[in-house]
Amino acid sequence: MNGLKWLWTLIYGDSSIGRKARIAITGLLMCGFLVSHLAGNLLLFKGDDGESYNNYAKFLHSGEMEAVVAGAEVGLLVLFGVHLLLALVTTRENTAARPTGYAMKQSKQGDSMLAAPAYNVMLLTGVVVFAFLVLHLVDFRFRARGSSHEPAHVVEKVDAAHANKHQPITRTDAIRLLRDPLTSGVYLVGCLVLGYHLVHGFYSAFQTLGFNHPRYTPKLRLLSIVFAIVIGVGFAIFPVWAHFVTIPGDAPAAPPGATATTP
Ligand code: HEM
């Protein structure tokens, strides 16, 4: 009961300024997770037959990391849930305060490329990222989708290994999952939309928390763009790259000059 009351106060309590501060803090904390997640994923690129990535995944799934990872998962769930709920409540409040919707569509900073999008655009992009995240967790965390898109000779083997939720996902499994047409498309769009969300979100979070300095504010704007591109494009590269990398089980490349035959 106390927990519920606490959650209620966290979302509805306080002024809308306080609520925006909580959106900013939860958003920045999630940015920290994104940086560490991207850094870990970069190991997928290492051409050492997956040794570095597989060791990293094994370490995350080891007994000593179990409690840390479980805590991080709960923390992320709370951060994401609170961030989204606060954004919903604030957008609804803004809409109610300006029923014509005119001011909602206006930017705070005029018509520059970095002009703040309306709050409802931030909400929409946040919901798209949420949808991407649901598919991502179904695939990578809960391993609930098989690899039916793979050639028949690898399907059974891959699905058996993948279904074992106690085993870390290997580099080969991760690449196979990323090759799924639905995954590729949704991840590409989801990650680019995440980048767009961050261009404004990152900058705005610091502003909300009171960062405003004639000399450093323009630098913060630039930093937000760089950060958003690194995160958005950085993650979006994986589902594209997965189609071009060779992994065990791939059909051997045809020798030069060979013509394709149909069985
Ligand atoms: C598109 C590139 C991405 C790849 C290749 C990727 C890969 C992975 C992998 C391999 C796992 C670990 C599954 C396991 O072993 O248990 C994972 C988990 C996760 N990913 Fe991603 N990810 C990507 C993008 C993202 C993005 C953009 C977000 C956030 C918006 C995200 C959020 C998460 C979360 C919350 C988890 C669960 C963490 C946990 O269970 O500890 N991922 N991802």
Boltz pocket constraint, residues with backbone or C-beta under 6 A from the ligand:
constraints:
  - pocket:
      binder: B
      contacts: [[A, 37], [A, 41], [A, 57], [A, 69], [A, 72], [A, 73], [A, 76], [A, 129], [A, 133], [A, 136], [A, 140], [A, 141], [A, 167], [A, 168], [A, 169], [A, 174], [A, 178], [A, 187], [A, 191], [A, 194], [A, 234], [A, 235], [A, 236], [A, 238], [A, 239]]
      max_distance: 6.0
